[in-house]
Amino acid sequence: MSIAAGAPSRAEVLTLFRSFLRVARKFTDYNIREYTKRRTIDAFRQNRNLTDPSAISAAFSDGKAQFEVANRQAVVYSLYAPKLKSVMEVQK
């Protein structure tokens, strides 16, 4: 996944997208989990129509940086997870 070689391939972008959704599932809190999913989908839709290779590379590198932040936050949130489930997660 070298950025210096130009714009990332479609497979690399899809891998980053799927990785974001996987990290979102790691959040124990319902609100944070759903926000992360929604924000991921919105950000990728917003950048879908980029055509300039430098803009695509910049968006991809920013996405990778944001992925690392989300991954670290998922670990931190798992360490301090509340014992009670959210009302949205309680089964009737």
DSSP file (Angstrom, degrees, kcal/mol; ACC not computed):
  #  RESIDUE AA STRUCTURE BP1 BP2  ACC     N-H-->O    O-->H-N    N-H-->O    O-->H-N    TCO  KAPPA ALPHA  PHI   PSI    X-CA   Y-CA   Z-CA
    1    1 A M              0   0    0      0, 0.0     2,-0.5     0, 0.0     0, 0.0   0.000 360.0 360.0 360.0  65.1    0.0    0.0    0.0
    2    2 A S        -     0   0    0      1,-0.2     3,-0.3     5,-0.1     4,-0.1  -0.737 360.0-165.6 -91.4 129.1    2.5    2.6   -1.0
    3    3 A I  S >  S+     0   0    0     -2,-0.5     3,-1.7     1,-0.2    -1,-0.2   0.769  84.2  68.8 -79.4 -27.6    1.1    6.1   -1.4
    4    4 A A  T 3  S+     0   0    0      1,-0.3    -1,-0.2    53,-0.0     3,-0.1   0.767  88.9  65.1 -65.0 -25.0    4.2    7.3   -3.3
    5    5 A A  T 3  S-     0   0    0     -3,-0.3     2,-0.3     1,-0.2    -1,-0.3   0.532 117.0 -97.6 -77.3  -4.9    3.3    5.1   -6.3
    6    6 A G  S <  S-     0   0    0     -3,-1.7    -1,-0.2    -4,-0.1     3,-0.1  -0.884  74.6  -0.2 126.3-158.1    0.2    7.2   -6.9
    7    7 A A  S    S-     0   0    0     -2,-0.3    47,-0.1     1,-0.1    -5,-0.1  -0.369  78.8-104.0 -69.1 146.1   -3.5    6.9   -6.1
    8    8 A P        -     0   0    0      0, 0.0    -1,-0.1     0, 0.0    -5,-0.0  -0.325  38.4-108.4 -68.6 153.7   -4.5    3.8   -4.2
    9    9 A S     >  -     0   0    0      1,-0.1     4,-1.9    -3,-0.1     5,-0.2  -0.286  27.2-106.7 -76.8 167.0   -6.3    1.0   -6.0
   10   10 A R  H  > S+     0   0    0      1,-0.2     4,-2.5     2,-0.2     5,-0.2   0.873 121.1  55.4 -60.6 -38.2   -9.9    0.2   -5.6
   11   11 A A  H  > S+     0   0    0      1,-0.2     4,-2.2     2,-0.2    -1,-0.2   0.888 106.5  50.3 -64.3 -39.3   -9.0   -2.9   -3.6
   12   12 A E  H  > S+     0   0    0      2,-0.2     4,-2.1     1,-0.2    -1,-0.2   0.899 111.3  48.5 -65.7 -40.0   -7.0   -0.8   -1.2
   13   13 A V  H  X S+     0   0    0     -4,-1.9     4,-2.4     2,-0.2    -2,-0.2   0.918 112.3  48.2 -66.3 -43.3   -9.9    1.6   -0.7
   14   14 A L  H  X S+     0   0    0     -4,-2.5     4,-2.6     1,-0.2     5,-0.2   0.871 109.7  53.2 -65.4 -35.9  -12.4   -1.2   -0.2
   15   15 A T  H  X S+     0   0    0     -4,-2.2     4,-2.2     2,-0.2    -1,-0.2   0.912 109.7  48.1 -63.9 -42.2  -10.0   -2.9    2.3
   16   16 A L  H  X S+     0   0    0     -4,-2.1     4,-2.2     2,-0.2    -2,-0.2   0.912 111.6  50.7 -63.8 -42.2   -9.8    0.4    4.3
   17   17 A F  H  X S+     0   0    0     -4,-2.4     4,-2.0     1,-0.2    -2,-0.2   0.937 112.3  45.6 -60.5 -48.4  -13.6    0.7    4.2
   18   18 A R  H  X S+     0   0    0     -4,-2.6     4,-2.2     1,-0.2    -1,-0.2   0.866 110.5  54.5 -64.7 -36.0  -14.1   -2.8    5.5
   19   19 A S  H  X S+     0   0    0     -4,-2.2     4,-2.4     2,-0.2    -1,-0.2   0.901 106.5  51.8 -64.6 -40.3  -11.4   -2.3    8.2
   20   20 A F  H  X S+     0   0    0     -4,-2.2     4,-2.3     1,-0.2    -2,-0.2   0.924 110.3  48.1 -60.4 -44.7  -13.3    0.8    9.4
   21   21 A L  H  X S+     0   0    0     -4,-2.0     4,-1.4     1,-0.2    -2,-0.2   0.868 110.5  52.1 -66.6 -34.5  -16.5   -1.2    9.7
   22   22 A R  H  X S+     0   0    0     -4,-2.2     4,-0.6     2,-0.2    -1,-0.2   0.904 110.1  48.1 -65.7 -41.2  -14.7   -4.0   11.5
   23   23 A V  H >X S+     0   0    0     -4,-2.4     3,-1.1     1,-0.2     4,-0.6   0.884 106.0  58.5 -66.3 -37.9  -13.3   -1.5   14.0
   24   24 A A  H >< S+     0   0    0     -4,-2.3     3,-1.0     1,-0.3    -1,-0.2   0.871 100.7  56.6 -59.9 -36.3  -16.7    0.0   14.5
   25   25 A R  H 3< S+     0   0    0     -4,-1.4    -1,-0.3     1,-0.2    -2,-0.2   0.725  96.5  65.6 -67.6 -20.3  -18.0   -3.4   15.6
   26   26 A K  H << S+     0   0    0     -3,-1.1     2,-0.2    -4,-0.6    -1,-0.2   0.717  76.7 100.1 -75.5 -20.7  -15.4   -3.5   18.3
   27   27 A F    <<  -     0   0    0     -3,-1.0    47,-0.1    -4,-0.6     6,-0.1  -0.492  59.8-158.4 -69.2 130.7  -16.9   -0.5   20.2
   28   28 A T  S    S+     0   0    0     -2,-0.2     2,-0.4    46,-0.2    -1,-0.2   0.796  70.2  84.1 -80.1 -28.7  -19.0   -1.8   23.1
   29   29 A D  S  > S-     0   0    0      1,-0.1     4,-2.5    56,-0.1     5,-0.2  -0.632  73.2-144.9 -79.9 127.9  -21.1    1.4   23.4
   30   30 A Y  H  > S+     0   0    0     -2,-0.4     4,-2.7     1,-0.2     5,-0.3   0.906  96.4  50.8 -58.2 -46.7  -24.0    1.4   21.0
   31   31 A N  H  > S+     0   0    0      1,-0.2     4,-2.2     2,-0.2    -1,-0.2   0.909 113.7  43.2 -63.1 -43.6  -23.9    5.2   20.3
   32   32 A I  H  > S+     0   0    0      2,-0.2     4,-2.5     1,-0.2    -1,-0.2   0.899 113.7  52.3 -69.0 -40.4  -20.2    5.2   19.5
   33   33 A R  H  X S+     0   0    0     -4,-2.5     4,-2.0     1,-0.2    -2,-0.2   0.932 113.6  42.4 -60.8 -47.3  -20.5    2.1   17.4
   34   34 A E  H  X S+     0   0    0     -4,-2.7     4,-2.7     2,-0.2     5,-0.2   0.873 113.4  52.8 -69.8 -37.0  -23.3    3.4   15.3
   35   35 A Y  H  X S+     0   0    0     -4,-2.2     4,-3.0    -5,-0.3     5,-0.2   0.921 109.1  49.9 -62.8 -43.2  -21.7    6.9   15.0
   36   36 A T  H  X S+     0   0    0     -4,-2.5     4,-2.1     2,-0.2    -2,-0.2   0.912 112.7  46.6 -63.9 -42.4  -18.5    5.3   13.7
   37   37 A K  H  X S+     0   0    0     -4,-2.0     4,-2.3     2,-0.2    -2,-0.2   0.945 115.2  45.8 -62.3 -48.2  -20.4    3.2   11.1
   38   38 A R  H  X S+     0   0    0     -4,-2.7     4,-2.4     1,-0.2    -2,-0.2   0.904 113.6  48.6 -63.6 -42.7  -22.4    6.2   10.0
   39   39 A R  H  X S+     0   0    0     -4,-3.0     4,-2.4    -5,-0.2    -1,-0.2   0.869 110.5  52.3 -67.1 -36.7  -19.4    8.5    9.8
   40   40 A T  H  X S+     0   0    0     -4,-2.1     4,-2.3    -5,-0.2     5,-0.2   0.949 111.7  44.8 -62.6 -50.1  -17.4    5.9    7.8
   41   41 A I  H  X S+     0   0    0     -4,-2.3     4,-2.1     1,-0.2    -2,-0.2   0.910 114.4  49.3 -62.5 -43.3  -20.1    5.4    5.2
   42   42 A D  H  X S+     0   0    0     -4,-2.4     4,-2.3    -5,-0.2    -1,-0.2   0.910 111.0  49.4 -63.2 -43.0  -20.7    9.2    4.9
   43   43 A A  H  X S+     0   0    0     -4,-2.4     4,-1.7     1,-0.2    -2,-0.2   0.904 112.3  47.1 -65.7 -41.3  -17.0    9.9    4.5
   44   44 A F  H  < S+     0   0    0     -4,-2.3     4,-0.3     1,-0.2    -1,-0.2   0.875 112.7  49.7 -70.0 -35.2  -16.5    7.3    1.8
   45   45 A R  H >< S+     0   0    0     -4,-2.1     3,-0.9    -5,-0.2     4,-0.4   0.891 108.7  53.5 -66.3 -38.4  -19.6    8.5    0.0
   46   46 A Q  H 3< S+     0   0    0     -4,-2.3     3,-0.4     1,-0.2    -2,-0.2   0.873 114.5  40.5 -63.8 -37.3  -18.3   12.1    0.1
   47   47 A N  T >< S+     0   0    0     -4,-1.7     3,-1.3     1,-0.2    -1,-0.2   0.349  87.5  98.0 -94.2   6.1  -15.0   11.1   -1.4
   48   48 A R  T <  S+     0   0    0     -3,-0.9    -1,-0.2    -4,-0.3    -2,-0.1   0.851  82.3  49.8 -62.1 -35.8  -16.4    8.7   -4.0
   49   49 A N  T 3  S+     0   0    0     -3,-0.4    -1,-0.3    -4,-0.4     2,-0.2   0.230  76.8 129.4 -94.4  14.6  -16.4   11.2   -6.8
   50   50 A L    <   +     0   0    0     -3,-1.3    -3,-0.0     1,-0.2    -4,-0.0  -0.488  24.5 170.1 -68.8 137.1  -12.8   12.4   -6.4
   51   51 A T        +     0   0    0     -2,-0.2    -1,-0.2     5,-0.0     3,-0.0   0.637  46.0  94.4-120.3 -25.5  -10.9   12.3   -9.7
   52   52 A D     >  -     0   0    0      1,-0.2     4,-2.4     2,-0.0     3,-0.3  -0.573  68.0-143.3 -72.8 123.2   -7.6   14.1   -9.0
   53   53 A P  H  > S+     0   0    0      0, 0.0     4,-2.5     0, 0.0     5,-0.2   0.848 100.1  51.5 -57.9 -35.3   -4.9   11.5   -8.0
   54   54 A S  H  > S+     0   0    0      2,-0.2     4,-2.2     1,-0.2     5,-0.1   0.885 110.6  48.3 -70.3 -35.9   -3.3   13.8   -5.5
   55   55 A A  H  > S+     0   0    0     -3,-0.3     4,-2.5     2,-0.2    -1,-0.2   0.882 111.9  50.0 -68.4 -37.9   -6.7   14.4   -3.8
   56   56 A I  H  X S+     0   0    0     -4,-2.4     4,-2.5     2,-0.2    -2,-0.2   0.927 111.8  47.6 -65.1 -44.7   -7.4   10.7   -3.8
   57   57 A S  H  X S+     0   0    0     -4,-2.5     4,-2.6    -5,-0.2     5,-0.2   0.896 112.6  49.4 -63.3 -40.3   -4.0    9.9   -2.2
   58   58 A A  H  X S+     0   0    0     -4,-2.2     4,-2.3     2,-0.2    -2,-0.2   0.922 112.4  47.0 -65.0 -44.0   -4.5   12.7    0.4
   59   59 A A  H  X S+     0   0    0     -4,-2.5     4,-2.2     2,-0.2    -2,-0.2   0.889 113.2  49.9 -64.6 -39.0   -8.0   11.4    1.3
   60   60 A F  H  X S+     0   0    0     -4,-2.5     4,-2.3     2,-0.2    -2,-0.2   0.917 111.6  46.6 -67.2 -43.4   -6.7    7.8    1.5
   61   61 A S  H  X S+     0   0    0     -4,-2.6     4,-2.0     2,-0.2    -2,-0.2   0.882 112.9  50.4 -67.7 -36.2   -3.7    8.8    3.7
   62   62 A D  H  X S+     0   0    0     -4,-2.3     4,-2.5    -5,-0.2    -1,-0.2   0.899 109.9  51.5 -64.7 -39.6   -6.1   10.8    5.9
   63   63 A G  H  X S+     0   0    0     -4,-2.2     4,-2.2     2,-0.2    -2,-0.2   0.889 108.2  50.8 -63.6 -39.9   -8.4    7.8    6.1
   64   64 A K  H  X S+     0   0    0     -4,-2.3     4,-1.9     2,-0.2    -1,-0.2   0.898 110.7  49.1 -64.4 -39.7   -5.6    5.5    7.2
   65   65 A A  H  X S+     0   0    0     -4,-2.0     4,-1.8     1,-0.2    -2,-0.2   0.913 111.9  48.2 -65.4 -41.8   -4.6    8.0    9.9
   66   66 A Q  H  X S+     0   0    0     -4,-2.5     4,-2.6     1,-0.2    -2,-0.2   0.847 108.0  56.3 -66.4 -33.4   -8.3    8.1   11.1
   67   67 A F  H  X S+     0   0    0     -4,-2.2     4,-2.6     2,-0.2    -1,-0.2   0.912 105.7  50.3 -63.6 -42.4   -8.4    4.3   11.0
   68   68 A E  H  X S+     0   0    0     -4,-1.9     4,-2.3     2,-0.2    -2,-0.2   0.898 111.2  49.0 -63.2 -39.8   -5.4    4.1   13.4
   69   69 A V  H  X S+     0   0    0     -4,-1.8     4,-2.6     2,-0.2    -2,-0.2   0.937 112.2  47.9 -63.7 -46.5   -7.1    6.6   15.7
   70   70 A A  H  X S+     0   0    0     -4,-2.6     4,-2.2     1,-0.2    -2,-0.2   0.889 110.7  52.1 -62.6 -39.2  -10.4    4.6   15.6
   71   71 A N  H  X S+     0   0    0     -4,-2.6     4,-1.6     2,-0.2    -1,-0.2   0.926 111.3  46.0 -63.4 -45.4   -8.5    1.4   16.3
   72   72 A R  H  X S+     0   0    0     -4,-2.3     4,-2.3     1,-0.2    -2,-0.2   0.909 112.0  51.9 -63.5 -41.4   -6.8    2.8   19.3
   73   73 A Q  H  X S+     0   0    0     -4,-2.6     4,-3.0     1,-0.2     5,-0.2   0.873 105.1  55.5 -64.5 -36.5  -10.0    4.3   20.6
   74   74 A A  H  X S+     0   0    0     -4,-2.2     4,-1.8     2,-0.2    -1,-0.2   0.899 109.2  47.5 -62.6 -39.4  -11.8    0.9   20.3
   75   75 A V  H  X S+     0   0    0     -4,-1.6     4,-1.4     2,-0.2    -2,-0.2   0.933 113.5  47.2 -66.3 -45.6   -9.1   -0.6   22.5
   76   76 A V  H  X S+     0   0    0     -4,-2.3     4,-1.2     1,-0.2     3,-0.3   0.923 112.2  49.6 -63.1 -44.7   -9.3    2.1   25.1
   77   77 A Y  H  < S+     0   0    0     -4,-3.0    -1,-0.2     1,-0.2    -2,-0.2   0.850 107.1  55.7 -64.4 -32.8  -13.1    1.9   25.1
   78   78 A S  H >< S+     0   0    0     -4,-1.8     3,-0.8    -5,-0.2    -1,-0.2   0.828 104.0  54.6 -69.3 -29.1  -13.0   -1.8   25.6
   79   79 A L  H 3< S+     0   0    0     -4,-1.4    -1,-0.2    -3,-0.3    -2,-0.2   0.833 118.5  33.3 -70.4 -31.3  -10.8   -1.4   28.7
   80   80 A Y  T 3< S+     0   0    0     -4,-1.2    -1,-0.2    -3,-0.1    -2,-0.2  -0.129  84.7 153.2-116.9  35.8  -13.3    0.9   30.3
   81   81 A A    <   -     0   0    0     -3,-0.8    -3,-0.1     1,-0.1     2,-0.1  -0.404  46.9-114.1 -69.2 138.7  -16.6   -0.6   29.0
   82   82 A P        -     0   0    0      0, 0.0    -1,-0.1     0, 0.0    -2,-0.0  -0.385  14.7-132.9 -69.7 152.7  -19.7   -0.1   31.1
   83   83 A K  S    S+     0   0    0     -2,-0.1     2,-0.3     2,-0.1    -2,-0.1   0.762  85.2  72.8 -78.3 -24.7  -21.2   -3.2   32.6
   84   84 A L  S    S-     0   0    0      1,-0.1     2,-0.1     0, 0.0     0, 0.0  -0.665  80.2-125.9 -94.0 146.4  -24.7   -2.3   31.6
   85   85 A K        -     0   0    0     -2,-0.3     2,-0.1     1,-0.1   -56,-0.1  -0.473  30.7-100.4 -83.5 160.0  -26.0   -2.5   28.0
   86   86 A S    >>  -     0   0    0     -2,-0.1     3,-1.2     1,-0.1     4,-0.8  -0.364  30.8-112.3 -72.1 158.2  -27.7    0.4   26.3
   87   87 A V  G >4 S+     0   0    0      1,-0.3     3,-0.6     2,-0.2    -1,-0.1   0.834 118.6  60.3 -60.3 -31.9  -31.4    0.5   26.0
   88   88 A M  G 34 S+     0   0    0      1,-0.2    -1,-0.3     3,-0.0    -3,-0.0   0.720 106.3  46.2 -69.1 -21.3  -31.0    0.0   22.3
   89   89 A E  G <4 S+     0   0    0     -3,-1.2     2,-0.4     2,-0.1    -1,-0.2   0.538  83.6 108.7 -99.9  -8.7  -29.3   -3.3   22.8
   90   90 A V    <<  -     0   0    0     -4,-0.8     2,-0.3    -3,-0.6    -3,-0.0  -0.558  62.9-139.8 -75.4 126.8  -31.6   -4.8   25.4
   91   91 A Q              0   0    0     -2,-0.4    -2,-0.1     1,-0.1    -1,-0.0  -0.655 360.0 360.0 -86.1 140.8  -33.7   -7.7   23.9
   92   92 A K              0   0    0     -2,-0.3    -1,-0.1     0, 0.0    -2,-0.0   0.451 360.0 360.0 -84.2 360.0  -37.3   -8.0   24.9
